[in-house]
Amino acid sequence: MNARTVLRVNAGVVLAIGFALLIPLALSLIYADGSWNSFLLPSAVMIPTGVLGILVTAPVGRTAEFVSNRDIYLSVTLAWTLAALAGGVPFLIEGSFDSLVDSTFEAMSGFTTTGATLLSDIEGETPSILFWRSMTHWLGGIGIVVLFVAVAPLLGVGAARLLGAEMSGLTQPRLTPRIADTAKALVVIYLAISVAQTVALLLAGMSLYDAVLHTFGTVATGGFSNRTASIAYYDSFVIEAIIIFFMTISGVSFAIYYLLYTRRRLSVILDRELLVYLGIIAGATLFVWGVLVLDGDYGSSAGRALRDSLFAVSSVITTTGYITADFDEWDTAAKITLVLLMFIGGCAGSTAGGLKVIRVIIVFRTIIQDIFKMIHPRAMTPLKIGGTVVPESVRIAVLGLFAAWLLVFGIATFMVSLQENLSPLSSATAVATTLNDVGPGLDQVGASESFEIVNPFGRVVLTVCMLLGRLEIFTVLAVLSPAFWRR
């Protein structure tokens, strides 16, 4: 194992977070909210530590160092763990939380773009603390490691695999010949969408501060808001429409935008995964709306029911987690639909969590194919999606991930449910929403509740679930396996 590589990557992450803390520090001084010390102290430690770590682990000579898969998996897993630990320090200094478990939970929720929170009175926090809390979404959305590769490609031949291990989905991580250019292209797309949404929200009447914070949460499909009531606080159709649009496009593979820009052809939007993704949103919205109307939850206001249905479906399938209505009060069929959407998630190569639409397509097509083979055992039926044959190795990998996802969900649910005062529904949806990086669950951890009721052991389990979901399970499980540490 190349310890130098692992240390260099994590030193870069510490340096990046140290510099990022300077932004809420400046905001604290502008707002005079008294939280400047919560950012100055950790930044003063992290920046020199990161610089020293990069200098000490610099490659010796011009020969590129060998980077193994073990180095990549360990680097990425430690990078996200370290980011959560370091990113939670301002919460501890500020006094928002009084334990490392709680501050790490909140920071991990931010960096993994989950949006689950332990804060019950969000408005009680200072503007700069809430800004940092939402900023962790934005940094985590594109990936600290991706940003690191884009700015300082110090890993040479290992950079492509580092980016591939961090990026979720089945899409190839290399969009350009040079991996650093690929990372930079992703960052430019990310910035462009962020600026566009901020401007749109400003025109809709939001303040600059609120617009930036909700852009952080939307483009990163995170969901942290500076309002306890989330988007429902504004009660604005225009604001909701803007956020629905940007949540939806943020759940689309960034490769689609890159190819659309470089090839200048609209044919790229006919991607099978994208069409299915949009179809699921449309179908689920109409179903939930129909359930709400028939159940009489909205009385004669069918328009408001459709508005809340579209927002909830878009928010959940993109794993953003913003709310405009307490869907915990909805009919059971509507709630089950939202839970299923949690597991589906957005498109591969997007900032969204979940299994990803392309994997769901492969699992579904595999089931259909196996049924067909039972009827026609001699037929040759290659698995195709959009006219392209899916390699058997990919199909097996997807089925393996699907099985691992269900296994982790079951084990984690059992562990969280050991808490006596937590209902089975709360335990199951708490795991589902953190494993799929969504945010709100149901019942005691519902849309209008925080995760404050979960005990410290459960919070640790859910924190691990966030990490597993963000890195899509196998990267973390590989590091935790005994075989990983054997020579």
ZAMARGU-4260 file (C-alpha; in steps of 0.2 Angstrom, whole numbers, plus 5000, padded with zeros to 4 digits):
<rodrens>
0) 5000/5000/5000 | 5007/5017/4995 | 5004/5027/5011 | 5011/5043/5003 | 4997/5043/4990
5) 4984/5041/5004 | 4991/5054/5014 | 4993/5066/5000 | 4975/5065/4995 | 4969/5068/5012
10) 4981/5082/5015 | 4973/5090/4999 | 4955/5088/5007 | 4961/5096/5023 | 4968/5110/5014
15) 4952/5112/5003 | 4941/5113/5018 | 4953/5125/5027 | 4952/5137/5013 | 4933/5134/5011
20) 4931/5139/5029 | 4937/5157/5025 | 4921/5160/5016 | 4909/5158/5031 | 4922/5167/5041
25) 4921/5182/5030 | 4902/5181/5030 | 4902/5180/5049 | 4912/5197/5050 | 4900/5205/5037
30) 4885/5200/5047 | 4894/5202/5064 | 4885/5187/5071 | 4899/5182/5083 | 4903/5165/5075
35) 4920/5171/5067 | 4930/5161/5079 | 4921/5145/5074 | 4929/5146/5057 | 4945/5155/5061
40) 4953/5142/5073 | 4950/5127/5062 | 4955/5136/5046 | 4971/5141/5055 | 4975/5123/5059
45) 4969/5115/5043 | 4978/5126/5030 | 4996/5124/5037 | 4992/5105/5040 | 4986/5103/5022
50) 5001/5112/5015 | 5013/5103/5026 | 5005/5086/5021 | 5006/5089/5002 | 5024/5095/5004
55) 5030/5080/5014 | 5021/5068/5003 | 5027/5075/4986 | 5033/5063/4973 | 5052/5059/4974
60) 5059/5062/4956 | 5049/5063/4940 | 5045/5044/4940 | 5026/5042/4942 | 5022/5032/4958
65) 5012/5016/4956 | 4994/5018/4963 | 4985/5002/4967 | 4966/5000/4969 | 4969/4998/4988
70) 4976/5015/4988 | 4962/5022/4978 | 4948/5014/4989 | 4957/5019/5005 | 4960/5037/4999
75) 4942/5040/4994 | 4934/5032/5010 | 4946/5042/5022 | 4944/5058/5012 | 4925/5058/5015
80) 4927/5052/5033 | 4940/5066/5036 | 4929/5079/5028 | 4915/5075/5039 | 4926/5075/5055
85) 4934/5092/5050 | 4919/5100/5043 | 4910/5097/5059 | 4922/5106/5070 | 4914/5123/5067
90) 4898/5116/5074 | 4907/5110/5090 | 4916/5127/5093 | 4900/5136/5090 | 4890/5125/5102
95) 4877/5119/5089 | 4882/5102/5095 | 4891/5096/5111 | 4897/5079/5104 | 4909/5073/5090
100) 4896/5061/5085 | 4882/5074/5082 | 4894/5086/5073 | 4900/5073/5062 | 4883/5067/5058
105) 4878/5084/5053 | 4894/5087/5042 | 4892/5070/5034 | 4874/5074/5030 | 4880/5089/5022
110) 4895/5083/5012 | 4886/5067/5006 | 4871/5078/5001 | 4859/5069/5012 | 4851/5083/5021
115) 4846/5074/5037 | 4848/5085/5052 | 4849/5085/5071 | 4844/5103/5072 | 4826/5106/5078
120) 4827/5125/5078 | 4837/5130/5062 | 4833/5148/5064 | 4842/5148/5080 | 4859/5146/5072
125) 4869/5161/5066 | 4869/5165/5047 | 4887/5160/5045 | 4885/5143/5053 | 4870/5140/5042
130) 4880/5145/5027 | 4894/5133/5031 | 4881/5119/5034 | 4873/5122/5016 | 4890/5125/5008
135) 4895/5107/5013 | 4882/5102/5001 | 4889/5111/4987 | 4906/5105/4990 | 4901/5087/4992
140) 4889/5088/4977 | 4903/5088/4965 | 4915/5079/4976 | 4929/5086/4986 | 4940/5073/4978
145) 4934/5079/4960 | 4938/5097/4965 | 4955/5092/4972 | 4959/5083/4955 | 4954/5098/4945
150) 4964/5110/4955 | 4979/5100/4959 | 4981/5083/4949 | 4995/5077/4960 | 4991/5058/4958
155) 4997/5057/4940 | 4991/5040/4933 | 4980/5037/4948 | 4969/5052/4946 | 4957/5043/4934
160) 4954/5029/4946 | 4952/5041/4960 | 4939/5051/4951 | 4931/5035/4945 | 4930/5028/4963
165) 4922/5044/4970 | 4910/5047/4956 | 4893/5038/4957 | 4885/5029/4943 | 4889/5018/4928
170) 4895/5032/4916 | 4913/5033/4912 | 4923/5046/4922 | 4933/5052/4908 | 4924/5064/4896
175) 4940/5072/4889 | 4958/5064/4885 | 4965/5072/4901 | 4957/5067/4918 | 4961/5085/4925
180) 4951/5092/4910 | 4937/5080/4914 | 4936/5086/4932 | 4937/5104/4927 | 4923/5102/4914
185) 4912/5094/4928 | 4916/5109/4939 | 4912/5122/4925 | 4895/5113/4922 | 4891/5113/4941
190) 4896/5132/4942 | 4885/5136/4927 | 4869/5128/4935 | 4873/5135/4952 | 4874/5153/4945
195) 4859/5151/4934 | 4848/5145/4949 | 4854/5159/4960 | 4849/5172/4948 | 4832/5164/4945
200) 4829/5164/4964 | 4834/5182/4965 | 4822/5187/4952 | 4809/5177/4961 | 4811/5188/4976
205) 4823/5178/4987 | 4837/5188/4996 | 4854/5184/4990 | 4859/5175/5006 | 4843/5163/5004
210) 4846/5161/4986 | 4864/5155/4987 | 4860/5143/5002 | 4845/5135/4992 | 4856/5134/4977
215) 4869/5125/4987 | 4855/5112/4992 | 4847/5111/4976 | 4861/5109/4963 | 4870/5097/4975
220) 4853/5088/4978 | 4856/5090/4997 | 4841/5099/5005 | 4848/5109/5019 | 4838/5125/5021
225) 4840/5140/5033 | 4822/5138/5037 | 4814/5125/5048 | 4799/5124/5037 | 4811/5122/5022
230) 4803/5129/5005 | 4786/5129/5013 | 4792/5145/5022 | 4791/5155/5006 | 4774/5148/5000
235) 4778/5154/4982 | 4773/5145/4967 | 4787/5153/4957 | 4801/5148/4969 | 4794/5131/4970
240) 4794/5129/4951 | 4812/5136/4950 | 4818/5123/4963 | 4808/5109/4955 | 4816/5113/4938
245) 4834/5114/4945 | 4831/5098/4956 | 4826/5089/4941 | 4841/5094/4930 | 4853/5091/4944
250) 4847/5073/4944 | 4852/5071/4926 | 4870/5064/4922 | 4882/5079/4920 | 4889/5069/4905
255) 4873/5073/4895 | 4876/5092/4898 | 4894/5090/4892 | 4889/5081/4876 | 4875/5092/4873
260) 4887/5107/4873 | 4901/5099/4864 | 4891/5090/4850 | 4878/5103/4849 | 4865/5089/4845
265) 4849/5087/4854 | 4850/5068/4851 | 4859/5066/4867 | 4844/5070/4877 | 4836/5054/4870
270) 4847/5044/4882 | 4836/5029/4888 | 4840/5033/4906 | 4835/5051/4905 | 4819/5047/4897
275) 4814/5034/4910 | 4819/5046/4924 | 4808/5059/4917 | 4794/5046/4914 | 4795/5040/4932
280) 4794/5058/4939 | 4778/5061/4928 | 4770/5045/4932 | 4774/5046/4951 | 4767/5063/4951
285) 4751/5059/4943 | 4749/5044/4954 | 4752/5053/4971 | 4741/5067/4965 | 4727/5055/4961
290) 4729/5047/4978 | 4728/5064/4987 | 4713/5070/4977 | 4703/5054/4980 | 4708/5053/4998
295) 4701/5071/5000 | 4717/5077/5009 | 4716/5093/4999 | 4698/5095/4998 | 4693/5104/4982
300) 4711/5111/4980 | 4717/5099/4966 | 4729/5112/4960 | 4738/5113/4976 | 4738/5094/4977
305) 4747/5093/4960 | 4759/5107/4965 | 4764/5098/4981 | 4764/5081/4973 | 4776/5087/4959
310) 4788/5095/4972 | 4788/5080/4983 | 4791/5067/4969 | 4805/5078/4962 | 4813/5081/4978
315) 4813/5063/4984 | 4818/5055/4967 | 4833/5067/4965 | 4837/5064/4984 | 4836/5082/4988
320) 4824/5082/5002 | 4816/5099/5002 | 4798/5100/5007 | 4783/5111/5004 | 4771/5099/5013
325) 4771/5087/5027 | 4770/5071/5016 | 4770/5061/5033 | 4752/5065/5034 | 4748/5059/5016
330) 4739/5042/5012 | 4749/5026/5014 | 4750/5023/4995 | 4757/5040/4992 | 4770/5038/5006
335) 4775/5021/4999 | 4778/5028/4982 | 4790/5041/4990 | 4799/5027/4999 | 4801/5018/4983
340) 4808/5034/4974 | 4821/5035/4988 | 4829/5019/4982 | 4828/5023/4964 | 4836/5040/4965
345) 4842/5050/4950 | 4853/5046/4935 | 4870/5039/4935 | 4884/5053/4935 | 4873/5066/4943
350) 4874/5073/4961 | 4859/5062/4966 | 4859/5047/4977 | 4850/5031/4977 | 4853/5015/4966
355) 4852/5026/4950 | 4839/5024/4936 | 4850/5014/4925 | 4853/5001/4938 | 4834/4999/4941
360) 4832/4997/4922 | 4845/4984/4921 | 4837/4974/4936 | 4820/4976/4928 | 4826/4970/4911
365) 4836/4955/4919 | 4820/4949/4927 | 4810/4951/4911 | 4824/4942/4902 | 4825/4927/4914
370) 4806/4925/4913 | 4808/4924/4894 | 4822/4912/4895 | 4811/4900/4906 | 4798/4900/4891
375) 4811/4900/4877 | 4827/4891/4885 | 4836/4890/4868 | 4833/4908/4863 | 4848/4920/4862
380) 4843/4935/4871 | 4857/4948/4875 | 4852/4961/4887 | 4850/4978/4878 | 4846/4995/4884
385) 4843/5009/4870 | 4850/4997/4857 | 4867/4994/4866 | 4871/4977/4873 | 4875/4977/4892
390) 4890/4967/4895 | 4887/4952/4907 | 4900/4959/4919 | 4890/4975/4921 | 4874/4965/4923
395) 4882/4955/4937 | 4890/4970/4945 | 4873/4979/4946 | 4864/4964/4953 | 4878/4962/4966
400) 4876/4980/4971 | 4857/4978/4972 | 4859/4964/4983 | 4872/4973/4994 | 4861/4988/4995
405) 4846/4977/5002 | 4858/4968/5014 | 4865/4984/5021 | 4847/4991/5022 | 4841/4976/5032
410) 4856/4976/5044 | 4856/4994/5047 | 4837/4994/5050 | 4839/4981/5063 | 4853/4990/5072
415) 4844/5007/5072 | 4828/4998/5078 | 4837/4992/5094 | 4831/5009/5101 | 4815/5005/5110
420) 4806/5022/5108 | 4809/5022/5089 | 4795/5015/5079 | 4799/5002/5066 | 4793/5014/5052
425) 4805/5027/5059 | 4819/5015/5059 | 4817/5008/5042 | 4814/5025/5033 | 4829/5033/5043
430) 4840/5020/5036 | 4832/5021/5019 | 4834/5040/5018 | 4852/5041/5024 | 4858/5026/5014
435) 4850/5034/4998 | 4856/5052/5003 | 4838/5059/5003 | 4835/5068/5020 | 4818/5066/5028
440) 4810/5050/5032 | 4793/5046/5039 | 4785/5046/5056 | 4797/5051/5070 | 4810/5056/5057
445) 4797/5063/5045 | 4797/5079/5034 | 4793/5091/5049 | 4805/5082/5061 | 4823/5081/5064
450) 4834/5066/5068 | 4836/5072/5086 | 4826/5057/5093 | 4838/5044/5086 | 4851/5039/5100
455) 4870/5041/5098 | 4872/5023/5093 | 4859/5025/5079 | 4867/5041/5074 | 4883/5032/5071
460) 4874/5019/5061 | 4866/5032/5050 | 4882/5042/5048 | 4890/5026/5041 | 4874/5023/5030
465) 4877/5041/5022 | 4895/5037/5018 | 4890/5020/5011 | 4877/5028/5000 | 4888/5042/4994
470) 4902/5030/4989 | 4889/5016/4983 | 4893/5003/4996 | 4907/4993/4988 | 4921/5006/4990
475) 4918/5007/5008 | 4915/4988/5010 | 4931/4984/5001 | 4941/4994/5014 | 4931/4986/5029
480) 4935/4968/5022 | 4949/4958/5030 | 4955/4954/5013 | 4959/4972/5010 | 4972/4972/5024
485) 4981/4956/5019 | 4996/4956/5008
</rodrens>
